[in-house]
Amino acid sequence: MKSADQLFRPVKFAQLPSAVKEFLESAEADGAPGPAAVPVPVEGRDDLAQSIELAARLYTALDRPRPLDHGVLLGAERLPDGVADLARPLAREWLTEEQLADAPAFLRDHHGTLLLVGCYDRLTLDPVRSLLLATYRSRTHALTLLSGRDAASLAWSVAKQYVRPDAGVDGVGLFTDTDRPPHLPGIQVFDDRDFERVDIQSAILAGRWRKVAFQGHGKDDSVNLGEFTICGLNPAAPARPGLLGPRCAYGLPCYKPEDKLVPLHRVPAVEVVLSACNSGPLADLALYDPKYQLLLNALDGPARTVVAAVSVHDSDRPENVAWMRSALAGGDTVDTLNASLAGSHPYPAFLRFGLPDSTPTAQPVFADHRPAPLLLTVGRRLTALLGSELLPHNHALRPRLTKLARKVDLWVARPTHLADQSADEVRASLTADLQSLDHVIAGQVAANPEDELMNYPAHFGDRSSLDPEVREVTCHCGRPAQEFTRRGLLPNVLDTVCAVCMRCGDVTFRLPEAPALLAYSADEVRQGGVLEVRASLSPARSGPVRLGLFVPGYLREDATVEPESAKVRAVAGQPQDVRFRVRFDPATAPQAYYFTVFAVQDLAVSTARRHFGVLPG
């Protein structure tokens, strides 16, 4: 490993132009950086000199950075000689600041990655916001920034792009005060439980981190980790009169224990991730004097890359898990976090300061955080079954329905959805619960067709309004029928679909996205005979469906149903026939009767009623 003076050469601003020229010429002559170290102006900046020494713990050699396609230097006229020259090799083509005035036209005419280089006071809403929004979902226009609180800090940020991390710097750490994420192999995770028993300050400052993320509540000057605090104050930076500062700017004690502050510019990390709202605001959005800015404090430190949030965001479990997996796989932090948050808000939350480690090879998968449709359907049905007065408080199904409702709520909630469990794991667990409950429901309906659950068409229908759309269908008796929908008026009232025949009455009932049924049989059967029944099932989705048949209570002593129940593996879009037989006692009274076929899938019971008559034997 090279020493600090072999990697970086502290110089005064007056020496910078010649030192940069010497460095670039040595790099060009050898085809790679030669013996000349990267010059860094540290005049009046003891903090940068200390960061150079700290960088020797992290970086092993000089390296030629992979240039981005286009670069724009902001405020070039105000930069000391040498700073712009040091940045030139970081982009293949340099464009003027004036060309950024029309961001859509600029990006239309200049395809490829874009680098903005400039002191912090030039990183303002205009032009950065329009570029950031325009490049958000585009890998061909990935945006990267290099900045610092002043020219010296900017030069230091540029200089760090010319060094390569030591292979032994492989620590990956997540420090979070808002989550208790899973501990993935290869990741050091510290959450609120650790803050009570671990010296977090020492754990952070004594490490050698390839990537370290700090997640918690705070402002643009701090991130809270229990009683420990990631602090943005850089004592070497001058305050600017008239700008707002935190408590310490006015001689007041810190709002957190001062012996537990972690100075961000002393964190030994190649990449620092500040996963807190407003941790990297643009210059005209910041609340506090730059002296106290988290972002600027991190840029003054040894980190070659700093990832910070330009505004508010909803980072939680999904982003923590996504970041950990990405860190282990060598992925890009900004792409990973912004893609994971894409389902929560329509803007990019994070900015990258520092060249990307590698050229992007694939478009990131932007999350939408919408659970599977089945999960939402089941959630609505559970809300109605438990939140309406359909089922009495002591109904046998309530305990199991309540348990499943809690699980569905966790699966739908964004902090755990697709983070603690994969989509396949959620689907497998849900379908297992549904199959078990459907089996119980089918058994209860067969044993007691008057169960309160079977009153759902009337209960929900009384709390609904008629949808004006009416569909012409054919009844199982062969006559025309009308199918219509009643729309629930309250969140805990489900829509219901009914078909009515002028001869047979209300023939079928079902919920939307539930199986549709029709029942076919002869119109008449003799005493002691057998009625052959064909139930035609049209499933809403593929999967197991349980079916059964029952007759009215006054006929049960004279009729036997075979089989008592049936289970089929349905395929969406493919109607399927299921056969039943009803055997009648020779003493069955001749008259008109009816039977009802029912199907259960995903907590929904669909029914089809068919009239028939028993004739004297």
N, C-alpha and C positions, 0 to 999 in steps of 0.2 A: 504494500500500500504506500502511495506517495504521501509525503508530508504536506502540510498546509501550504508551505512556501513553494512546493513543486507544482501544486495545482493552481494556486491563486497568487497573484503578485500585488500586494498593497502598493498603491501609488497615489500621488497627489493629482489633482485635476490638470495641472500644468504638464504633467508627465503622461497623461492618458493618451493623447493622440499618437505619440511615438511608440508607446508601449503596445497599443492596439495594433499598430502597423507591424511591429516586430512579431507579435503573436500570430497575426493572420498570415504573414509571409512565411513564418516557420511551418505553419500548418499546411499552407499551399505547397511548399517545397517538398515536404515529406509525403504528401497525399493524406496526411493525418496530422493532428496536432503534434508538434515536435517538442523540443525541450523547453520552449518558452511557455511560462505559466500564463493563465488568463489574468489580465490586469483588472484590478478593482479599485476605484477611488475611495479611500477611507478617510480622507482629510476631514478632521473634526468629527469622525464617526467611530468612536471606540466600539460601539455595539456591532458594527459590521466587521471590524477587526476580530472581535470575539467570535462572530459567526463563521469567519474563515477558519479559525482554529477548530471550531465545533464540526465544520464540514469535513475535516480530515478524518473524523470517526466514521463517515458515511461513504465517501467517494474514493475510488481506487485509482482512477486514471483519467487523463484528458481524452475527449472523444469528439469527433465531428458530428454535430447534430444533423438529423434528417430535416432538410428545409421544407417548409410549407409552400404551397403554390403561390400565394400572394401575401404581401405585407404592406401595411400602411403605418407610417410613423406620425403620431399625433404630437403637435407642438414642436416640430423639429427645430424651428427657429430659436427656441428657448433652451435647447439642450447644449451642454458643453461639448466642445470638439472631442471626437473619439467615441462618444456613446452610440451615435447612429452607425458609425463604421463597425462597431462591435456587433451590432444587431444585423447588419446586412446579410451575412451568410445564412440567417435563419429563414429566409424566404427566397424563392427563385426570382420573383418579379415584385418590384416595389412600385406602388401606386401613390398618387397624391391624395392628401386629405380632402381636397375639394371633390374628388370623385365619389366620396361617400355620401354626398348631399342627397342623392337619389338612390336609396338602398336597393329597391327592386331592380332599377336599371343597372346598378353596379353588379349585383349578383347575377343578373341575366347575362351580362357581358363578360363576367369573369368567373368561370366555373373552377371549382377547386377549393382547397382549404384556405382559410384566411387568418392572418396574424395581425393583431392590433398591438402596437408598442407605444407607450407614452406614460408620462408621470400621472399619478392618481388624479390630479385636478383636471386632467383632460378626459378622464373616463366619466363622461356625463350622459344624461338621458339621451341627448342628441350628440353623437350618432349611434351610441352603443345599443340603445333599446331596439331601434328598427332592425339593426343587423342581427341582434340576438333572436328576435322573433322570427325573422326571415330564415335563419339558419337552424332553427330549433329541431325540426324533424328531417333535416337533410344531411346525409353523410358526405355529399359532394360539396357542401358549404360549411364544414365544421369550423367553429369559431374558437380561437385561442387568443389569450391576452398575455402581455408581459407588462408589469407596472411596478411602481414603488412610490413611496411618499415624496421622494425628490429624485434628482438626477443620480445621486450616489446609490440610492436604493434601486433605482431602475437599472443602472449598470450592473449591480450585484445580481439582480434577477436574470439579466441577460447572461452574465458570466457563468451562472450555475447550469445553463443549458449545455455547456461545453464539457461537462464532467460525467463520468459513468459511475453508478453506485457499485460499491464493493459487493461481490457475490455473497459474502457472509452476512450482509445486512438483509435479513429475511424476516424480521419481526413484523407481524400484522396485528394491529390492536384496535379494538372497539371499546370506547368508554362512553357509556350511555346512562343518562339519568331518567329517561322516559320509557325504557323498555327493558324487558328481561328476555333477550333473544336466546335461541339455542346456541350452544357452544360447539361450533364446527371445528373439526380437527384442523390444526394449523393456525387457528385464530385465538388470540388472547382477548377474552371478553371480560369486561368489568362493568357491573351494573350497580344499582343502589345498595344491594346487599353487601357488595364488596367495599363500598365507600365507608362503611362503619368499622371495618376490621383491617383494611389495607391502606398503607401510606401511598395514596394515589400519586401524590407529587413525586415521590421517589420512583415509583413504578414507571412514570412517564419519562422523567428526565434522565434516568439511568439506562434506558433502553437504547437500542439501535433499530429504528423502525423503517422498514421499507414503505409501509403505509400505516397511517394511524388516523382514526376518525374519532371526533369528539361530538357527541350528540346530547343536547339538553336544552333547557330553556335559558334564555338570556337576552342580551341586547347586542348591538354591534360592537360592544367593548368587552364582552365576557360570555362564557358558556358555563353554566352551573353543572357541577358533578357532585351532588350532595353538598357537603361543607367545603369541598375543593372547588376551585374556580379557574378555568382557563382565562388568563388575563391578557387584555390587549395593550396595556400600558407599556410604552417603550420610554424609559427614563431619559434616554439620550436624545429623543426627538423634542424639538422646541414646540411649545404651545402657541397657538395663534390667537391673538387678542380678539375678543368679541364672539368667539365660537363657543357653543355649549359643550360642557364636559360632564363627566360623571361626578359623584360625590368627592372623590379624591382630588379633583381639579380645583376644589374650593377649600381645601384644607381639612375636609371631614374624613373620618375613618371609612374604610371600605365597608360595603354592606355585607361582606363575607369575611371570615377569619383571614387576616393578612398573612399568617404563617402557612396557609394552605393555598396560596395563589400559585399558579403555574404560569410563569412568563412564556408566552407563546414563541417568542423569538429564540428561546433556549431549548426548544423541543428538538431532539436529534432525530429527524425524520426526513426521508426523501420526498414523501408526499404527505401533506396534512389535509384532512378533510374536516371542514367546519360545518357540521350538519345542524346548524341552529338558524332560526329565522334572522334575516338581516345581518348575517355574519360577514357579507361582502357587498355592502351597498355601493352603488355608483356615487361619485363625488357629490353630486347635487341632491342625493337622497339620504345621505348619512345624517344621523342625529348628532354625533359627537365629533369633536376636534380630531383630526387625523392622528394626533399623538396617542389616542386611546383606541384606535381602530384595530379590531382583530385581524382583518385581512392584511393591513399594512405591517402589523407586528409579525405576522407569519412570513410575509415576503422579506422582512429584514433578517429572518433566521436562515438556517441552512437548507430548508426545504426547496428542492428544485421545482416542485409542483405544489400549488395550493388550490384547493377546491373550496369555494365558498358560495353561500346563498345570497343572491342579489336582492331577495325580498322574502315574503312569507311562504311557507310550504307546509305540507302535511306529512313529513317524513316520520315513519314509524317502523313497525316490524317488517313490512315488505321491503322497504328500502335497506334496512339493516341486513337482512338476509341476502338480498340481491347484491349488496356491496361486498359482503364477506365472500360470497361465491365468486364474484367477479375478481376480487383481490387474489384469491387462490388461483384463478385461471389466467391471471395477467390481463384482465379486461380494463377498459377505460372507465374511470370513476364517474365522470360527468355524463357520459352516454348512459351508463347503468342507472344512475340516480334519476336523471330526467326521464328516461324511458319508463321507469317504475312509477313515477309520479304523474305520468301523462293521463292516467284515468282520474286524477283528482282535481287538476286544474289545467287550463289551456295554455299555460306559459311555462317557459323553462325556469327552473328554480336555481340551478347551479351554473356557475362559471368556472372555467379552468384558467389558471394563471401558470403558464409553463407549457412547453411543447409536449404533445402526446408522446407516449412511449413507443408507439408503433403506428403504422398506417392502418386505418380501419379496413377490415376485410368483409364485414357483413353489416347490413342494416340492423340497428337494434330493434328489438320487439317492444313496441310501445304498449304498455299495459292499459286496459280500460277498467279493470277492477270490477267488471260486471260478473257476478257469479253465473253458473250454468242456469239456463232457463228452468230446468226441473227444480233446482233449489229455490228459486223465487216462487214457482207455482206451489210447491209444498209449503213454503213460508206463508203464503196468502191463505192457504187452506187451514193451516194450523191457527192462524190469527182468527179466522172466522169460527172454527170449532171451539176454541178456548175463550174467545172474546165476546161471542154472542151468547144469547140465552138458549141456544139450541140444546146443549147438553147440560143437564142438572149438575150441581156441584159435586154430587157423589157418584157420577157416572163412572163406570168401570174403566173407560178409556182415558179419563183425564190424566192420571199419573204418567202414563206412557206418552201421551201427546205432549204433556208439559216438558218431559225430559227431552223429547225430540226437538221441541221448539227452542229450548236453550241451546242445543247443538247447532241448529240452523242459524240462530242469531250470531253465534261465534263464527260460523262459516261465512256468513254474509258480511260480517264486520271487516273493514279493509285492513286493520292491523294484523289480522291472522290469515285472511283469505290468501291461499296460494303461498303462504310463507311457512307457517308451522306444518301445513300439510299440502301436498301437491294436489292438483285438480283430480288426478286419478284416485288418490287416497280419499279425498272428500266424496267423490262419486261412489266409491265402493262402500264407504261407511253409510252414506245416505241410503243407497239402494238396499243394503242389508237391513237397516231399520225399517224401511218402507215395506219390504217383503214380509217381515215379521208382523208388523202392524196390520197389513192387509189381510194376512192369514187370520188374525184375531177378529178383525171386523167382519170378514166373511162368515166366520163361525158364529158370531153373535147375531148377525142378520138371519142366518139359517135357523138358529135356535129360537129367535124372537123377532119376527118381521116387524113387530110394533115398537122396536127399539127407537128411542128418541132421535137417533141419528137418521132414521129413515123419514123423518118429518122435514128434512131440509128443504124440499121444494116449496112447501107451504110457508115455513118459517122465513126463509130468505125471500120468497116471492112476495110476502106481505110487506117487506121492507125494500122493495124494488120498484122501478118504473119500467114500462114496456118500451123496448127498443122498437123504433118504427119499421125496421127491416123485417119482413116476413118471407120465409122461403117455402116454396111448394115442394112437398115430398110425397112419397107413397107410403101409406100405412101397410103393416104386414097383412092386413085383410085385403089388400089390393086396391083400396079406394084412395082418393086423394086426401092429403092431410096438410096441415100448416105447421111449420116449425118456427118458433120465435124465441127471443131471449129476453129475460127480465134482468135489468141492470141494477145491481145493488146500490143503494143510496148512501150507505155508510161504509167506512173502511173494513168493518168486521162482517159485512154482508157480501156473500159471493153472488156472482151472476149465475143464473140457472137457465138451462135450455130445455124447452118443452115441445113436444109434438102432439097435436090434437086432431083426431079423426071424428067426423060427425056421427059415425056409428059406434066407434070403440071408445070415444072420449079421450082423456089424456093418456096417450099411449106410452110415451117415453119421457123420462127425466134424466138429465145428466148435468154435470158441470162442464164449462168450457175446458178444452184440453183433456177431457176424460173419454174413456171408451164409449162408442155409440152401440146400441143394441137394437135388434128387432127379433121378434119371436114368431116362428112359423109352426103351425100344427093343423090338424084337421079341425073342422068346426064342431064335430060331434064325436062322441065315444059312447059305447054301450056299457051298462052296468057290468062290472067284473072285467072290463076290457083294459087295454093299454093305449094311452095317448102318446104318440111319438112327437117329440118337440125338437125343433132345430133352432138353436140360438145363433143368430148371425152377429158376429162381433167385428166391429171396425175399430181397431186400436188407435189411440192418439199418438202413442210412442211405442217403440219396441221394448219388450220386457215381459215379465210374468204378469198374468191376469188371472184372478180367481173368480170363478163363476158358481152360481147356484140357482136353484128354483124353489119357490115356495107357493103354496096354495093358501087361501084364506083359512083363518082359524077354525071355522065351522066345518071345513072339509078335511081337516088333517087326520081325523080318526078313520076316514074312509079312503085315504089316498096315500100311496107310498112313492117317494121320489127316488129314482135311480139315475145316475149316482147322486149321493148326497151333496157332493161338491166336485168341482173340476178345476184343474190348473193347467193353463196353456202358456206356451212361449209365443207371444204375439210379435208380429213384425209390422211396423208402421206402414200404412198404405196398402196392406194386404188383408182383406176381410177373411174371416175364419169361422167355420161352423163348429159348434159344440152341441152334442146330442144329449138329450135327457129323455127319460121315460117316466110317465106317471101311471101307476097301476091302481085301479079302482076296485073297491070291495063290491061284491054282487048286491049288497044292500044299500049302495049309495043312492040317495034320493034323486030321481030324474028332475033336472032343472038346469038353468044357466049358471055357469060358474066362470071363474077366471084363474089364471096362474100368473105369476110374475117371475121373470128371469132377471137376475142381477149380476153385475160384474163389478169387481173391486180392483182398483189400481191407483196407487199413490194417494191413499186416503179418500178417494172419491168413489161413491157408489152410484152406478148407472143402472137404471131399471127399464124394463119393457113389459107391459101388461097385455095379455091376450085373452079374449073371451072364447068360451067353448060351451058346449052343452052335453049333458049326460042323458042318454035315452034309455028307456026300459030294456032290460036284457031279453 
